[in-house]
Amino acid sequence: MSTSNLYSEAARLEEKLQGACLETRLALQPSVTKVIDRMRQQGVHVPSRLRRLDAALCEDAMEAQFDNLPV
């Protein structure tokens, strides 16, 4: 995937995530992580806003795993 395609894909995902519900955020988290991984593999600069978004999505995913644990 070319650099411009990676940035376009990242922008498309960011748009989908704006104002999205938790279910949508959890569904899109793996895609965001994959785009960032591809950027890193190709030596492309990963914008800090995208790294922060990925971190927040990963945190949401981890918290969702623990929401259903019995106490």
N, C-alpha and C positions, 0 to 999 in steps of 0.2 A: 504494500500500500504506500502510495507516495505521501510526502510531507503534507501537501495541501489536502489530500484525502483524509489524513489523520486529523488535521485541525478541523476540517469540515464535520467529520464524524463526532469529534469532541463537542463542537458547537451545537450540533443537532441534539446530542444527549443532554447538554446543559439546558437547552430550550425545553425539552420534554420534562426535565426535572424541576423547572421553576414552578413553584406552587403545587407540585405534585403531592399526592397523598402518600402515606407510608408504604402502602402496598406497591405502588408504582416505583417508589424510590428503591425498595428492596429488589424489585424485578430488574431494574436497570443497573444496579450496582456492579454485577459481573461485567457488563459491557463497558462501563467506565474504566474499571480496572484493566481490562484487556487493551483498551485504546492506549492507556498510559504505559502499559508494558510494551506494546508495539513501538510507541514513541521512544522509550528508553532503549530498546533493542536497536533501533535505527539511528540512535544518536541525536534525536530531535529534542529540542528544548521543551520541557513540560512546564506550562505556565503554573504559577503558584496557586492561582484560583482553582485550577483543575486538580492539583494535589490536595488542596483543602477540601474540595468537593468529594474526592475519593475517600479521604479520611473520615469525613462526616458520614458518608454512605456506609463505610465499613463499620463505623460505630453503631449506626442504626441497625445494621444486620446483626451485630453481636448482641445488642440489647434485645432485639426481637427474639433471639434464641432463648433468652432467659425469662421472657415475659410469661411463658407457659409452664414454668417449673412449679411444682407444688411446694408449698411452704410447710 
